[in-house]
Amino acid sequence: MDNPLTLDARMDSPLDLDVRMDRKTYRDFMVFDSVIRIGSWRRPLLFALIFTGLAAVSFAASLTGRQGALLGAALLLVGLGPALYFFFRIYSQINQLAEKLGLKDGKSRLAYRLVFDEDPRALLVRAPGKEELAFPWADMMGAWRRKEAVYLYVKPGTAYLVPKAQAAAGLDAYWAFLKGRLPPEKMHSQ
């Protein structure tokens, strides 16, 4: 841990959490946010599947003595190329953003403190050197539970993470707390 800064020496609640951001945590979240949550993987995959199917038909035709192997190879390249490029570009952009944030492998930094139940009406977020933010529970976009973390979207484009490895109370405790604050349609478990 390269940043000894703490926001406060005491924890007011067992759910209060100092979130330290590292490269893996950031990368997991960004893959979820940019690919899984919004479903941007569907179109490249569908495109690849269609062209792979057409390539299979061409290859099958070439086995019966008809020409088609070259067409099959071209269809396969056209189908897989853009899909592979899409996923490579996403991965590359995520790594570039992690570098800009100073998240090098093996190092972490204190990103913020999440204060869940100090104010019954809002989630409080305290970040080093920044003004405290309050996000009313009623205005939250939603919470997504994954194996490695809970992602709490306070508004479109803004999310806070509760990483499993840092959640001393366990993800179940945070999830139960959020179920008591957010309506069921805003709770998403994947």
HUFEN-V944250 format. One record per backbone hydrogen bond with DSSP energy under -0.5 kcal/mol. NH is the residue of the N-H (numbers start at 0). CO is the residue of the C=O. E is the energy in kcal/mol with one decimal. If there is no record, write none. Layout:
# HUFEN-V944250
<<NH CO E> <NH CO E>>
This chain:
# HUFEN-V944250
<<1 107 -0.9> <3 1 -0.6> <11 9 -0.5> <15 12 -1.1> <16 113 -2.3> <18 16 -0.7> <18 111 -3.2> <19 17 -0.6> <20 18 -0.5> <20 108 -3.1> <22 106 -0.6> <25 21 -2.5> <26 22 -2.8> <27 23 -2.9> <28 24 -2.1> <29 25 -2.7> <30 26 -2.4> <31 27 -2.1> <32 28 -3.3> <33 29 -2.9> <34 30 -1.9> <35 30 -1.6> <36 31 -3.6> <37 32 -0.6> <39 34 -0.7> <40 34 -1.0> <41 38 -1.6> <43 39 -0.6> <44 40 -1.8> <45 41 -2.9> <46 42 -2.8> <47 43 -2.3> <48 44 -2.7> <49 45 -2.5> <50 46 -2.2> <51 47 -2.3> <52 48 -2.3> <53 49 -2.2> <54 50 -2.2> <55 51 -2.3> <56 52 -2.0> <57 53 -2.1> <58 54 -2.8> <59 55 -2.5> <60 56 -2.3> <61 57 -1.8> <62 58 -1.1> <63 59 -0.7> <63 60 -0.7> <64 61 -1.0> <65 60 -1.6> <71 67 -3.0> <72 68 -2.3> <73 69 -2.3> <74 70 -2.8> <75 71 -2.5> <76 72 -2.3> <77 73 -2.7> <78 74 -2.3> <79 75 -2.8> <80 76 -2.4> <81 77 -0.7> <82 78 -0.7> <83 79 -2.9> <84 80 -2.5> <85 81 -2.5> <86 82 -2.1> <87 83 -2.4> <88 84 -2.8> <89 85 -2.2> <90 86 -2.2> <91 87 -2.6> <92 88 -2.7> <93 89 -2.4> <94 90 -2.1> <95 91 -2.3> <96 92 -2.4> <97 93 -2.3> <98 94 -2.1> <99 95 -2.2> <100 96 -1.8> <101 98 -1.5> <102 97 -2.7> <103 101 -1.4> <106 103 -2.4> <108 20 -2.0> <110 18 -3.0> <111 18 -1.3> <112 125 -2.8> <113 16 -2.9> <114 112 -0.6> <114 123 -2.9> <115 113 -0.6> <119 117 -0.5> <121 118 -1.4> <122 134 -2.7> <123 114 -2.3> <124 132 -2.8> <125 112 -2.4> <126 124 -0.5> <129 126 -2.1> <132 124 -2.7> <134 122 -2.8> <135 133 -0.6> <136 120 -2.2> <138 135 -1.1> <139 136 -1.3> <140 152 -1.5> <141 152 -1.7> <142 185 -3.0> <143 150 -2.8> <144 187 -3.1> <145 143 -0.5> <145 148 -3.0> <149 161 -1.6> <150 143 -3.2> <151 149 -0.6> <151 159 -3.2> <152 141 -2.6> <152 150 -0.7> <153 151 -0.8> <153 157 -1.6> <154 157 -1.4> <157 154 -2.5> <159 151 -2.5> <161 149 -2.4> <163 147 -2.8> <165 162 -1.2> <166 162 -1.0> <166 163 -0.7> <167 165 -1.4> <169 166 -1.5> <172 169 -0.7> <173 169 -1.3> <174 170 -2.8> <175 171 -2.6> <176 172 -2.1> <177 173 -2.7> <178 174 -2.2> <179 175 -1.2> <179 176 -0.6> <180 176 -0.5> <180 177 -1.2> <181 177 -3.0> <185 182 -2.2> <186 183 -1.5> <187 142 -2.8> <187 185 -0.6> <189 144 -2.9> <189 187 -0.5>>
